[in-house]
Amino acid sequence: MTWPPQIQHLLAPLEDYTRLHAATLRRFGSRAIDLSFPNPRFLSDPRPYAALAALAARSGPDDLRYSPFGGFTPVRRRLAAALTRRHQLPYRWSDIVMTPGAAAALNVAFQTLFTPPDRIMLITPCWMDYPLYLAQLQLGCDLVPAGADKHLDLDAIERAWTPKTRALVISQPASPTGVVHTPAELTALGATLHRLARRHRLERPPILIADEAHRDHLWSPSPCPWPARHYDQTLTVYSFGKAWQMQGQRTGYLAVSPRFTPAALAPRRLEQGMRLSGHCTPTSIMQHLAADLADAPVDNTELADLQHHARTALRAHGLDIPDAGATRFLYARCPTGTDDLSFVTTLATQGILTMPSTVFHEPGFFRLALNVPRADLTRALDTIGKAAAGA
């Protein structure tokens, strides 16, 4: 059995990179500095690990039972209250649907709320698997590049919109660039979506899916505005793994804006979509841990130091880096032009693993995940700078 051509085309860049990644680790072993996938090799904050140990120690049969599709009601109440304080919108417990991470949340949203021939618009560069999920569900996908500064290009969104477009996906903060969309930008986006609904005579305004998986990695002093505050038809996706360095535990949620219309339909459909898709809620203990962490602020002091250090070093080597204020990522323009894979391959021959922007559906850049302490990062940055000078 082979995948359809469209699926094979979307899989190819990451499959190619995965082989390069594995070959580099085999060659260099522990000497490799892996700045590719966001798997930090040092612990910034031990709080979730201590809380998890405490939860496991006191758990009994009632704590480990099946939970309803959507999650335990007390956990959803805690998350709704925390999101109410964050977004300043009156979320109810039923507006929160617990999912095994942001990837499952996105897949459930796509499968539940849209049917072919609906089309979904994505802003590139974007997370690698958005288009893959849409292709698997036979939903249309329109890739719209961000502006030169990696902020939203509203004119490009309007030009690419079609009568069959039903939703737009953005990440806030943007991944992989780390750009934080401003309140004015989000307000203008909301006005644009309403205008497009009128122009194309849509029954209701299109849905905005806001991927907030990186919202707690804000290392700039500027605040992070929330899309749901600026547009009523917003569905928010979140992952606790990204914030607390426990990506493999797969814990997140979907949150339907309290202003979403029809108000009662979307949350219930999402719960049903969990069952239809075969996705279950996070494990019982991870749900309780999510409740414990709901209001805990993340300490980004160390991340801010690494970001400023890396950006200063690479700019000193002449590399072009878009301004940003969030995420554990650094996104830089390749000195080799649009052939980002060749530059990443050159770095891999020296034991430095970075990611080509082709996997994020944009050529000509590379991404660093700040996974290692400052000393190892400095060695990697020196190697990247020398490779850039010789490109």
Secondary structure, DSSP 8 states (H G I E B T S, - for coil): ----HHHHHHHHHHHHHHHHHHHHHHHHGGG-EE-SSS--SS-S--HHHHHHHHHHHH--GGGGS---TT--HHHHHHHHHHHHHHH-S---GGGEEEESSHHHHHHHHHHHH--TT-EEEEEES--TTHHHHHHHTT-EEEEEE--TTSS--HHHHHHH--TTEEEEEEESS-TTT-----HHHHHHHHHHHHHHHHHTT-SS--EEEEE-TTTT-B-SSS----GGGT-SSEEEEEEHHHHHT-GGG--EEEEE-TT-SSTTHHHHHHHHHHHHHT-----HHHHHHHHHHTT-----HHHHHHHHHHHHHHHHTT-------BSSEEEEE-TTTT-HHHHHHHHHTTTEE-EEGGGGT-SSEEEEE--S-HHHHHHHHHHHHHHHHH-
